[in-house]
Amino acid sequence: MDDNKNIVVLLDVIEGKEKENQNELGQLNLLNGSINQMSNESEKDVRSLMPFKKQSQSNEDFKVDEPLENILILDTETTGLDSEKDHCLEVGSILFNIKSRSVLAQQSFLLPVKTNNAERINKIPAEITRLHQPLEEAIKYFETLVLASDLIVAHNVEFDKKWFGTGKLPGINKPWVCSMDDISWPEDRQLKSRPSVRDLALAYGIPVWNAHRALTDCIYLSEVFKRCNELEMLLIRGLEPKVIVRAEISYEKRHLAKNAGFRWNDAIQGAWSRRMSHRDIKDLDFPVQEVEFEN
């Protein structure tokens, strides 16, 4: 918990620094959640404060030490939604360098499955997955990409994360950020809460030519990140501790909860709920109640 507090405190330091230098820089605007074009000097100053440390084990024990260098953008395709009975049949990943906004490496590989009940969605015939390929070498290379990254980014972490550490896929002992749930995208992009990869790409002027293949979705995210001036701050805020809250709202005003990314009957039966940071909770225009679950 002390490390989580450090992240929040450091964010406040960055925001205070921005307020003091607002007139001189005229480029950093954290009050509305966006960072415009920054000079090389100011960008270096901000990055030197970023709370990242290589080889951290999880979001809970994330250390405030070294600046973020590389992230691994990750996506999976599966035969279904249930990790107990379905299987992952494709992994795509891109090693992305934050400072240069550049792709350093990319990879995708198939895992053999007998059947694919989701073929109509991901267009991957099961028989293709069983063709010969250097799978063991591919998995080893994937592990090196994970080791080279400071942070894993996926567009639906809750779904993608559960396939690792089972079957042939190795476990991933790194902090994760969800680009759908954990990142509050700039208001000027006019995105709904929990945007799809497609909508996110289009909001940043990226043409969408294909969907539901692992590497393709990773490419969309990497192109978004290239165009995102405020990426570092969005990732930091995405790492802030989250709590589950229940919307205290009437039936007539349920649209407010839905528009804010809350989901009905999700974490809490019979209620609109969402995982949020305390920072984002303050921005809501309706009351919420934090919910604690028994272990």
Order of alpha helices (4+ residues) and beta strands (2+ residues): alpha-alpha-beta-beta-alpha-beta-beta-beta-alpha-alpha-alpha-beta-alpha-beta-alpha-alpha-alpha-beta-alpha-beta-beta-alpha-beta
